[in-house]
Amino acid sequence: MRLTEFQELLHTEFGTARGDALLADHVIPSMGQTGADAIEAGVDPRDVWRALCSEFDVPRARW
């Protein structure tokens, strides 16, 4: 998944401000780091998206 696609999904699902805050500040337990840190470390944005969706009970149809 491209980063632009990830950001579009994030902003559509959570809103721009909340999505950006989740990405920057929320530590994803399964990754042990924030989504932004995970992406910076080379984790595929799709994996970060799936982890956020799982944690915040986003319906699977939107994963």
N, CA, C and O atoms as a Tripos MOL2 file, in Angstrom:
@<TRIPOS>MOLECULE
protein
  252   251    63     0     0
PROTEIN
NO_CHARGES

@<TRIPOS>ATOM
      1 N           0.8450   -1.1660    0.0000 N.3       1 MET1
      2 CA          0.0000    0.0000    0.0000 C.3       1 MET1
      3 C           0.8990    1.2400    0.0000 C.2       1 MET1
      4 O           1.8740    1.3220    0.7460 O.2       1 MET1
      5 N           0.5500    2.1790   -0.8380 N.am      2 ARG2
      6 CA          1.3000    3.4340   -0.8750 C.3       2 ARG2
      7 C           0.8920    4.3030    0.3090 C.2       2 ARG2
      8 O          -0.2270    4.2080    0.8140 O.2       2 ARG2
      9 N           1.8050    5.1370    0.7310 N.am      3 LEU3
     10 CA          1.5590    6.0000    1.8780 C.3       3 LEU3
     11 C           0.3870    6.9530    1.6180 C.2       3 LEU3
     12 O          -0.3850    7.2410    2.5320 O.2       3 LEU3
     13 N           0.2490    7.4360    0.4000 N.am      4 THR4
     14 CA         -0.8690    8.3350    0.0910 C.3       4 THR4
     15 C          -2.2100    7.6180    0.2350 C.2       4 THR4
     16 O          -3.1770    8.2070    0.7190 O.2       4 THR4
     17 N          -2.2760    6.3630   -0.1770 N.am      5 GLU5
     18 CA         -3.4970    5.5800   -0.0200 C.3       5 GLU5
     19 C          -3.7900    5.3550    1.4700 C.2       5 GLU5
     20 O          -4.9370    5.4620    1.9040 O.2       5 GLU5
     21 N          -2.7570    5.0470    2.2380 N.am      6 PHE6
     22 CA         -2.9060    4.8660    3.6690 C.3       6 PHE6
     23 C          -3.4750    6.1270    4.3130 C.2       6 PHE6
     24 O          -4.4240    6.0510    5.0930 O.2       6 PHE6
     25 N          -2.9060    7.2750    3.9930 N.am      7 GLN7
     26 CA         -3.3600    8.5300    4.5830 C.3       7 GLN7
     27 C          -4.8060    8.8330    4.2030 C.2       7 GLN7
     28 O          -5.5730    9.3410    5.0200 O.2       7 GLN7
     29 N          -5.1720    8.5240    2.9800 N.am      8 GLU8
     30 CA         -6.5550    8.7410    2.5420 C.3       8 GLU8
     31 C          -7.5180    7.8620    3.3420 C.2       8 GLU8
     32 O          -8.5590    8.3370    3.7960 O.2       8 GLU8
     33 N          -7.1770    6.5950    3.5140 N.am      9 LEU9
     34 CA         -8.0170    5.6950    4.3060 C.3       9 LEU9
     35 C          -8.0990    6.1570    5.7570 C.2       9 LEU9
     36 O          -9.1770    6.1590    6.3520 O.2       9 LEU9
     37 N          -6.9720    6.5440    6.3200 N.am     10 LEU10
     38 CA         -6.9110    7.0040    7.7020 C.3      10 LEU10
     39 C          -7.8050    8.2260    7.9130 C.2      10 LEU10
     40 O          -8.5710    8.2800    8.8750 O.2      10 LEU10
     41 N          -7.7050    9.1980    7.0170 N.am     11 HIS11
     42 CA         -8.4870   10.4260    7.1470 C.3      11 HIS11
     43 C          -9.9610   10.1930    6.8740 C.2      11 HIS11
     44 O         -10.8090   10.8380    7.4910 O.2      11 HIS11
     45 N         -10.2810    9.3000    5.9790 N.am     12 THR12
     46 CA        -11.6790    8.9940    5.6950 C.3      12 THR12
     47 C         -12.3270    8.2970    6.8830 C.2      12 THR12
     48 O         -13.4620    8.6060    7.2470 O.2      12 THR12
     49 N         -11.6130    7.3650    7.4820 N.am     13 GLU13
     50 CA        -12.1750    6.5760    8.5790 C.3      13 GLU13
     51 C         -12.2510    7.3600    9.8850 C.2      13 GLU13
     52 O         -13.2590    7.2950   10.5880 O.2      13 GLU13
     53 N         -11.1930    8.1010   10.2160 N.am     14 PHE14
     54 CA        -11.0950    8.7330   11.5290 C.3      14 PHE14
     55 C         -11.1950   10.2500   11.5080 C.2      14 PHE14
     56 O         -11.2620   10.8820   12.5620 O.2      14 PHE14
     57 N         -11.2060   10.8320   10.3320 N.am     15 GLY15
     58 CA        -11.1370   12.2960   10.2270 C.3      15 GLY15
     59 C          -9.6770   12.7230   10.2080 C.2      15 GLY15
     60 O          -8.8030   12.0080   10.7000 O.2      15 GLY15
     61 N          -9.4280   13.8730    9.6470 N.am     16 THR16
     62 CA         -8.0440   14.3140    9.4730 C.3      16 THR16
     63 C          -7.3260   14.5080   10.8070 C.2      16 THR16
     64 O          -6.2460   13.9550   11.0120 O.2      16 THR16
     65 N          -7.9110   15.2810   11.7070 N.am     17 ALA17
     66 CA         -7.2300   15.5900   12.9700 C.3      17 ALA17
     67 C          -7.0500   14.3390   13.8280 C.2      17 ALA17
     68 O          -5.9570   14.0850   14.3350 O.2      17 ALA17
     69 N          -8.1200   13.5570   13.9900 N.am     18 ARG18
     70 CA         -8.0170   12.3630   14.8320 C.3      18 ARG18
     71 C          -7.0890   11.3310   14.1920 C.2      18 ARG18
     72 O          -6.2870   10.7030   14.8820 O.2      18 ARG18
     73 N          -7.1970   11.1570   12.8760 N.am     19 GLY19
     74 CA         -6.3320   10.2050   12.1850 C.3      19 GLY19
     75 C          -4.8620   10.5550   12.3360 C.2      19 GLY19
     76 O          -4.0330    9.6850   12.6020 O.2      19 GLY19
     77 N          -4.5420   11.8330   12.1640 N.am     20 ASP20
     78 CA         -3.1530   12.2640   12.3250 C.3      20 ASP20
     79 C          -2.6770   12.0610   13.7570 C.2      20 ASP20
     80 O          -1.5360   11.6600   13.9880 O.2      20 ASP20
     81 N          -3.5620   12.3410   14.7270 N.am     21 ALA21
     82 CA         -3.2000   12.1470   16.1320 C.3      21 ALA21
     83 C          -2.9840   10.6700   16.4470 C.2      21 ALA21
     84 O          -2.0310   10.3180   17.1420 O.2      21 ALA21
     85 N          -3.8620    9.8050   15.9410 N.am     22 LEU22
     86 CA         -3.6920    8.3700   16.1690 C.3      22 LEU22
     87 C          -2.3740    7.8830   15.5890 C.2      22 LEU22
     88 O          -1.6540    7.1150   16.2260 O.2      22 LEU22
     89 N          -2.0680    8.3240   14.4020 N.am     23 LEU23
     90 CA         -0.8410    7.8940   13.7390 C.3      23 LEU23
     91 C           0.4020    8.3530   14.5090 C.2      23 LEU23
     92 O           1.3680    7.6010   14.6360 O.2      23 LEU23
     93 N           0.3770    9.5640   15.0110 N.am     24 ALA24
     94 CA          1.5590   10.1310   15.6620 C.3      24 ALA24
     95 C           1.6860    9.7560   17.1350 C.2      24 ALA24
     96 O           2.8000    9.6110   17.6400 O.2      24 ALA24
     97 N           0.5550    9.5960   17.8340 N.am     25 ASP25
     98 CA          0.6030    9.4860   19.2950 C.3      25 ASP25
     99 C           0.1960    8.1350   19.8670 C.2      25 ASP25
    100 O           0.6120    7.7890   20.9720 O.2      25 ASP25
    101 N          -0.5940    7.3780   19.1500 N.am     26 HIS26
    102 CA         -1.1200    6.1260   19.6970 C.3      26 HIS26
    103 C          -0.1410    4.9730   19.4710 C.2      26 HIS26
    104 O           0.2150    4.6590   18.3360 O.2      26 HIS26
    105 N           0.2820    4.3570   20.5560 N.am     27 VAL27
    106 CA          1.1590    3.1840   20.4460 C.3      27 VAL27
    107 C           0.2820    1.9760   20.1370 C.2      27 VAL27
    108 O          -0.6270    1.6470   20.8990 O.2      27 VAL27
    109 N           0.5570    1.3290   19.0320 N.am     28 ILE28
    110 CA         -0.1760    0.1310   18.6180 C.3      28 ILE28
    111 C           0.4290   -1.0470   19.3760 C.2      28 ILE28
    112 O           1.5830   -1.4050   19.1410 O.2      28 ILE28
    113 N          -0.3400   -1.6530   20.2840 N.am     29 PRO29
    114 CA          0.2210   -2.7100   21.1440 C.3      29 PRO29
    115 C           0.8940   -3.8440   20.3670 C.2      29 PRO29
    116 O           1.9510   -4.3290   20.7720 O.2      29 PRO29
    117 N           0.2970   -4.2630   19.2690 N.am     30 SER30
    118 CA          0.8680   -5.3800   18.5150 C.3      30 SER30
    119 C           2.1960   -5.0250   17.8520 C.2      30 SER30
    120 O           2.9590   -5.9120   17.4680 O.2      30 SER30
    121 N           2.4730   -3.7200   17.7170 N.am     31 MET31
    122 CA          3.7160   -3.2760   17.0930 C.3      31 MET31
    123 C           4.6910   -2.6820   18.1050 C.2      31 MET31
    124 O           5.8880   -2.5810   17.8350 O.2      31 MET31
    125 N           4.1790   -2.2920   19.2650 N.am     32 GLY32
    126 CA          5.0300   -1.7080   20.2880 C.3      32 GLY32
    127 C           5.5400   -0.3190   19.9650 C.2      32 GLY32
    128 O           6.5050    0.1470   20.5690 O.2      32 GLY32
    129 N           4.9060    0.3350   19.0280 N.am     33 GLN33
    130 CA          5.3080    1.6880   18.6340 C.3      33 GLN33
    131 C           4.1370    2.3800   17.9590 C.2      33 GLN33
    132 O           3.1220    1.7490   17.6650 O.2      33 GLN33
    133 N           4.2760    3.6690   17.7150 N.am     34 THR34
    134 CA          3.2170    4.3830   17.0210 C.3      34 THR34
    135 C           3.1980    3.9670   15.5530 C.2      34 THR34
    136 O           4.1690    3.4130   15.0390 O.2      34 THR34
    137 N           2.0940    4.2390   14.8980 N.am     35 GLY35
    138 CA          2.0100    3.9390   13.4720 C.3      35 GLY35
    139 C           3.0360    4.7080   12.6780 C.2      35 GLY35
    140 O           3.6370    4.1740   11.7460 O.2      35 GLY35
    141 N           3.2420    5.9740   13.0460 N.am     36 ALA36
    142 CA          4.2340    6.7920   12.3420 C.3      36 ALA36
    143 C           5.6320    6.2140   12.5000 C.2      36 ALA36
    144 O           6.3990    6.1600   11.5380 O.2      36 ALA36
    145 N           5.9640    5.7830   13.7120 N.am     37 ASP37
    146 CA          7.2830    5.1840   13.9440 C.3      37 ASP37
    147 C           7.4300    3.8730   13.1820 C.2      37 ASP37
    148 O           8.4950    3.5800   12.6370 O.2      37 ASP37
    149 N           6.3630    3.0900   13.1450 N.am     38 ALA38
    150 CA          6.4060    1.8130   12.4250 C.3      38 ALA38
    151 C           6.6500    2.0390   10.9360 C.2      38 ALA38
    152 O           7.4780    1.3640   10.3260 O.2      38 ALA38
    153 N           5.9280    2.9850   10.3620 N.am     39 ILE39
    154 CA          6.1080    3.2780    8.9340 C.3      39 ILE39
    155 C           7.5180    3.7980    8.6710 C.2      39 ILE39
    156 O           8.1610    3.4140    7.6940 O.2      39 ILE39
    157 N           7.9840    4.6670    9.5460 N.am     40 GLU40
    158 CA          9.3430    5.2040    9.3930 C.3      40 GLU40
    159 C          10.3890    4.0990    9.4830 C.2      40 GLU40
    160 O          11.4370    4.1790    8.8430 O.2      40 GLU40
    161 N          10.1010    3.0600   10.2830 N.am     41 ALA41
    162 CA         11.0340    1.9410   10.4510 C.3      41 ALA41
    163 C          10.9330    0.9320    9.3080 C.2      41 ALA41
    164 O          11.6790   -0.0470    9.2780 O.2      41 ALA41
    165 N          10.0110    1.1640    8.3630 N.am     42 GLY42
    166 CA          9.9270    0.2930    7.2010 C.3      42 GLY42
    167 C           8.7610   -0.6710    7.1820 C.2      42 GLY42
    168 O           8.6620   -1.4950    6.2720 O.2      42 GLY42
    169 N           7.8680   -0.5900    8.1700 N.am     43 VAL43
    170 CA          6.6810   -1.4430    8.1780 C.3      43 VAL43
    171 C           5.7490   -0.9770    7.0670 C.2      43 VAL43
    172 O           5.5520    0.2230    6.8760 O.2      43 VAL43
    173 N           5.1830   -1.9200    6.3430 N.am     44 ASP44
    174 CA          4.2460   -1.6030    5.2650 C.3      44 ASP44
    175 C           3.0510   -0.8440    5.8510 C.2      44 ASP44
    176 O           2.4700   -1.2920    6.8400 O.2      44 ASP44
    177 N           2.6760    0.2910    5.2640 N.am     45 PRO45
    178 CA          1.5100    1.0280    5.7530 C.3      45 PRO45
    179 C           0.2470    0.1670    5.8270 C.2      45 PRO45
    180 O          -0.6150    0.4190    6.6680 O.2      45 PRO45
    181 N           0.1240   -0.8330    4.9720 N.am     46 ARG46
    182 CA         -1.0330   -1.7320    5.0210 C.3      46 ARG46
    183 C          -1.0970   -2.4660    6.3670 C.2      46 ARG46
    184 O          -2.1770   -2.6540    6.9260 O.2      46 ARG46
    185 N           0.0530   -2.8730    6.8750 N.am     47 ASP47
    186 CA          0.0870   -3.5620    8.1640 C.3      47 ASP47
    187 C          -0.2980   -2.6170    9.2990 C.2      47 ASP47
    188 O          -0.9780   -3.0190   10.2430 O.2      47 ASP47
    189 N           0.1340   -1.3690    9.2060 N.am     48 VAL48
    190 CA         -0.2470   -0.3680   10.2030 C.3      48 VAL48
    191 C          -1.7500   -0.1190   10.1180 C.2      48 VAL48
    192 O          -2.4240   -0.0410   11.1450 O.2      48 VAL48
    193 N          -2.2800    0.0050    8.9020 N.am     49 TRP49
    194 CA         -3.7080    0.2200    8.7010 C.3      49 TRP49
    195 C          -4.5150   -0.9250    9.3140 C.2      49 TRP49
    196 O          -5.4860   -0.6890   10.0330 O.2      49 TRP49
    197 N          -4.1210   -2.1380    9.0350 N.am     50 ARG50
    198 CA         -4.8350   -3.2970    9.5760 C.3      50 ARG50
    199 C          -4.7820   -3.3300   11.1030 C.2      50 ARG50
    200 O          -5.7730   -3.6690   11.7510 O.2      50 ARG50
    201 N          -3.6470   -2.9850   11.6730 N.am     51 ALA51
    202 CA         -3.5180   -2.9720   13.1270 C.3      51 ALA51
    203 C          -4.4280   -1.9110   13.7420 C.2      51 ALA51
    204 O          -5.0870   -2.1650   14.7510 O.2      51 ALA51
    205 N          -4.4650   -0.7310   13.1410 N.am     52 LEU52
    206 CA         -5.3520    0.3190   13.6400 C.3      52 LEU52
    207 C          -6.8190   -0.0870   13.4960 C.2      52 LEU52
    208 O          -7.6200    0.1260   14.4070 O.2      52 LEU52
    209 N          -7.1580   -0.6620   12.3660 N.am     53 CYS53
    210 CA         -8.5400   -1.1040   12.1450 C.3      53 CYS53
    211 C          -8.9490   -2.1440   13.1770 C.2      53 CYS53
    212 O         -10.0500   -2.0880   13.7260 O.2      53 CYS53
    213 N          -8.0760   -3.0720   13.4320 N.am     54 SER54
    214 CA         -8.3660   -4.1220   14.4080 C.3      54 SER54
    215 C          -8.5620   -3.5340   15.7970 C.2      54 SER54
    216 O          -9.5000   -3.8930   16.5090 O.2      54 SER54
    217 N          -7.6860   -2.6440   16.1650 N.am     55 GLU55
    218 CA         -7.7390   -2.0750   17.5070 C.3      55 GLU55
    219 C          -8.9530   -1.1720   17.7240 C.2      55 GLU55
    220 O          -9.4980   -1.1150   18.8260 O.2      55 GLU55
    221 N          -9.3710   -0.4760   16.6840 N.am     56 PHE56
    222 CA        -10.4710    0.4670   16.8180 C.3      56 PHE56
    223 C         -11.7890   -0.0570   16.2260 C.2      56 PHE56
    224 O         -12.7010    0.7160   15.9340 O.2      56 PHE56
    225 N         -11.8700   -1.3700   16.0580 N.am     57 ASP57
    226 CA        -13.0920   -2.0460   15.6410 C.3      57 ASP57
    227 C         -13.6950   -1.5020   14.3400 C.2      57 ASP57
    228 O         -14.9110   -1.3650   14.2140 O.2      57 ASP57
    229 N         -12.8240   -1.2000   13.3840 N.am     58 VAL58
    230 CA        -13.2950   -0.8040   12.0620 C.3      58 VAL58
    231 C         -13.8080   -2.0740   11.3700 C.2      58 VAL58
    232 O         -13.1170   -3.0920   11.3750 O.2      58 VAL58
    233 N         -15.0030   -2.0320   10.7800 N.am     59 PRO59
    234 CA        -15.5200   -3.2250   10.0940 C.3      59 PRO59
    235 C         -14.5510   -3.7420    9.0470 C.2      59 PRO59
    236 O         -13.9490   -2.9620    8.3100 O.2      59 PRO59
    237 N         -14.4040   -5.0420    8.9830 N.am     60 ARG60
    238 CA        -13.4480   -5.6770    8.0650 C.3      60 ARG60
    239 C         -13.6410   -5.2610    6.6100 C.2      60 ARG60
    240 O         -12.6800   -5.2500    5.8400 O.2      60 ARG60
    241 N         -14.8470   -4.9250    6.2310 N.am     61 ALA61
    242 CA        -15.1110   -4.5090    4.8520 C.3      61 ALA61
    243 C         -14.3320   -3.2460    4.4700 C.2      61 ALA61
    244 O         -14.1250   -2.9800    3.2860 O.2      61 ALA61
    245 N         -13.9030   -2.4710    5.4650 N.am     62 ARG62
    246 CA        -13.1680   -1.2320    5.1790 C.3      62 ARG62
    247 C         -11.6680   -1.3830    5.3980 C.2      62 ARG62
    248 O         -10.9360   -0.3960    5.3200 O.2      62 ARG62
    249 N         -11.2020   -2.5860    5.6690 N.am     63 TRP63
    250 CA         -9.7630   -2.8250    5.8350 C.3      63 TRP63
    251 C          -9.1150   -2.8350    4.4890 C.2      63 TRP63
    252 O          -7.9020   -3.0190    4.3890 O.2      63 TRP63
@<TRIPOS>BOND
     1     1     2 1
     2     2     3 1
     3     3     4 2
     4     3     5 am
     5     5     6 1
     6     6     7 1
     7     7     8 2
     8     7     9 am
     9     9    10 1
    10    10    11 1
    11    11    12 2
    12    11    13 am
    13    13    14 1
    14    14    15 1
    15    15    16 2
    16    15    17 am
    17    17    18 1
    18    18    19 1
    19    19    20 2
    20    19    21 am
    21    21    22 1
    22    22    23 1
    23    23    24 2
    24    23    25 am
    25    25    26 1
    26    26    27 1
    27    27    28 2
    28    27    29 am
    29    29    30 1
    30    30    31 1
    31    31    32 2
    32    31    33 am
    33    33    34 1
    34    34    35 1
    35    35    36 2
    36    35    37 am
    37    37    38 1
    38    38    39 1
    39    39    40 2
    40    39    41 am
    41    41    42 1
    42    42    43 1
    43    43    44 2
    44    43    45 am
    45    45    46 1
    46    46    47 1
    47    47    48 2
    48    47    49 am
    49    49    50 1
    50    50    51 1
    51    51    52 2
    52    51    53 am
    53    53    54 1
    54    54    55 1
    55    55    56 2
    56    55    57 am
    57    57    58 1
    58    58    59 1
    59    59    60 2
    60    59    61 am
    61    61    62 1
    62    62    63 1
    63    63    64 2
    64    63    65 am
    65    65    66 1
    66    66    67 1
    67    67    68 2
    68    67    69 am
    69    69    70 1
    70    70    71 1
    71    71    72 2
    72    71    73 am
    73    73    74 1
    74    74    75 1
    75    75    76 2
    76    75    77 am
    77    77    78 1
    78    78    79 1
    79    79    80 2
    80    79    81 am
    81    81    82 1
    82    82    83 1
    83    83    84 2
    84    83    85 am
    85    85    86 1
    86    86    87 1
    87    87    88 2
    88    87    89 am
    89    89    90 1
    90    90    91 1
    91    91    92 2
    92    91    93 am
    93    93    94 1
    94    94    95 1
    95    95    96 2
    96    95    97 am
    97    97    98 1
    98    98    99 1
    99    99   100 2
   100    99   101 am
   101   101   102 1
   102   102   103 1
   103   103   104 2
   104   103   105 am
   105   105   106 1
   106   106   107 1
   107   107   108 2
   108   107   109 am
   109   109   110 1
   110   110   111 1
   111   111   112 2
   112   111   113 am
   113   113   114 1
   114   114   115 1
   115   115   116 2
   116   115   117 am
   117   117   118 1
   118   118   119 1
   119   119   120 2
   120   119   121 am
   121   121   122 1
   122   122   123 1
   123   123   124 2
   124   123   125 am
   125   125   126 1
   126   126   127 1
   127   127   128 2
   128   127   129 am
   129   129   130 1
   130   130   131 1
   131   131   132 2
   132   131   133 am
   133   133   134 1
   134   134   135 1
   135   135   136 2
   136   135   137 am
   137   137   138 1
   138   138   139 1
   139   139   140 2
   140   139   141 am
   141   141   142 1
   142   142   143 1
   143   143   144 2
   144   143   145 am
   145   145   146 1
   146   146   147 1
   147   147   148 2
   148   147   149 am
   149   149   150 1
   150   150   151 1
   151   151   152 2
   152   151   153 am
   153   153   154 1
   154   154   155 1
   155   155   156 2
   156   155   157 am
   157   157   158 1
   158   158   159 1
   159   159   160 2
   160   159   161 am
   161   161   162 1
   162   162   163 1
   163   163   164 2
   164   163   165 am
   165   165   166 1
   166   166   167 1
   167   167   168 2
   168   167   169 am
   169   169   170 1
   170   170   171 1
   171   171   172 2
   172   171   173 am
   173   173   174 1
   174   174   175 1
   175   175   176 2
   176   175   177 am
   177   177   178 1
   178   178   179 1
   179   179   180 2
   180   179   181 am
   181   181   182 1
   182   182   183 1
   183   183   184 2
   184   183   185 am
   185   185   186 1
   186   186   187 1
   187   187   188 2
   188   187   189 am
   189   189   190 1
   190   190   191 1
   191   191   192 2
   192   191   193 am
   193   193   194 1
   194   194   195 1
   195   195   196 2
   196   195   197 am
   197   197   198 1
   198   198   199 1
   199   199   200 2
   200   199   201 am
   201   201   202 1
   202   202   203 1
   203   203   204 2
   204   203   205 am
   205   205   206 1
   206   206   207 1
   207   207   208 2
   208   207   209 am
   209   209   210 1
   210   210   211 1
   211   211   212 2
   212   211   213 am
   213   213   214 1
   214   214   215 1
   215   215   216 2
   216   215   217 am
   217   217   218 1
   218   218   219 1
   219   219   220 2
   220   219   221 am
   221   221   222 1
   222   222   223 1
   223   223   224 2
   224   223   225 am
   225   225   226 1
   226   226   227 1
   227   227   228 2
   228   227   229 am
   229   229   230 1
   230   230   231 1
   231   231   232 2
   232   231   233 am
   233   233   234 1
   234   234   235 1
   235   235   236 2
   236   235   237 am
   237   237   238 1
   238   238   239 1
   239   239   240 2
   240   239   241 am
   241   241   242 1
   242   242   243 1
   243   243   244 2
   244   243   245 am
   245   245   246 1
   246   246   247 1
   247   247   248 2
   248   247   249 am
   249   249   250 1
   250   250   251 1
   251   251   252 2
@<TRIPOS>SUBSTRUCTURE
     1 MET1         2 RESIDUE 1 A MET
     2 ARG2         6 RESIDUE 1 A ARG
     3 LEU3        10 RESIDUE 1 A LEU
     4 THR4        14 RESIDUE 1 A THR
     5 GLU5        18 RESIDUE 1 A GLU
     6 PHE6        22 RESIDUE 1 A PHE
     7 GLN7        26 RESIDUE 1 A GLN
     8 GLU8        30 RESIDUE 1 A GLU
     9 LEU9        34 RESIDUE 1 A LEU
    10 LEU10       38 RESIDUE 1 A LEU
    11 HIS11       42 RESIDUE 1 A HIS
    12 THR12       46 RESIDUE 1 A THR
    13 GLU13       50 RESIDUE 1 A GLU
    14 PHE14       54 RESIDUE 1 A PHE
    15 GLY15       58 RESIDUE 1 A GLY
    16 THR16       62 RESIDUE 1 A THR
    17 ALA17       66 RESIDUE 1 A ALA
    18 ARG18       70 RESIDUE 1 A ARG
    19 GLY19       74 RESIDUE 1 A GLY
    20 ASP20       78 RESIDUE 1 A ASP
    21 ALA21       82 RESIDUE 1 A ALA
    22 LEU22       86 RESIDUE 1 A LEU
    23 LEU23       90 RESIDUE 1 A LEU
    24 ALA24       94 RESIDUE 1 A ALA
    25 ASP25       98 RESIDUE 1 A ASP
    26 HIS26      102 RESIDUE 1 A HIS
    27 VAL27      106 RESIDUE 1 A VAL
    28 ILE28      110 RESIDUE 1 A ILE
    29 PRO29      114 RESIDUE 1 A PRO
    30 SER30      118 RESIDUE 1 A SER
    31 MET31      122 RESIDUE 1 A MET
    32 GLY32      126 RESIDUE 1 A GLY
    33 GLN33      130 RESIDUE 1 A GLN
    34 THR34      134 RESIDUE 1 A THR
    35 GLY35      138 RESIDUE 1 A GLY
    36 ALA36      142 RESIDUE 1 A ALA
    37 ASP37      146 RESIDUE 1 A ASP
    38 ALA38      150 RESIDUE 1 A ALA
    39 ILE39      154 RESIDUE 1 A ILE
    40 GLU40      158 RESIDUE 1 A GLU
    41 ALA41      162 RESIDUE 1 A ALA
    42 GLY42      166 RESIDUE 1 A GLY
    43 VAL43      170 RESIDUE 1 A VAL
    44 ASP44      174 RESIDUE 1 A ASP
    45 PRO45      178 RESIDUE 1 A PRO
    46 ARG46      182 RESIDUE 1 A ARG
    47 ASP47      186 RESIDUE 1 A ASP
    48 VAL48      190 RESIDUE 1 A VAL
    49 TRP49      194 RESIDUE 1 A TRP
    50 ARG50      198 RESIDUE 1 A ARG
    51 ALA51      202 RESIDUE 1 A ALA
    52 LEU52      206 RESIDUE 1 A LEU
    53 CYS53      210 RESIDUE 1 A CYS
    54 SER54      214 RESIDUE 1 A SER
    55 GLU55      218 RESIDUE 1 A GLU
    56 PHE56      222 RESIDUE 1 A PHE
    57 ASP57      226 RESIDUE 1 A ASP
    58 VAL58      230 RESIDUE 1 A VAL
    59 PRO59      234 RESIDUE 1 A PRO
    60 ARG60      238 RESIDUE 1 A ARG
    61 ALA61      242 RESIDUE 1 A ALA
    62 ARG62      246 RESIDUE 1 A ARG
    63 TRP63      250 RESIDUE 1 A TRP
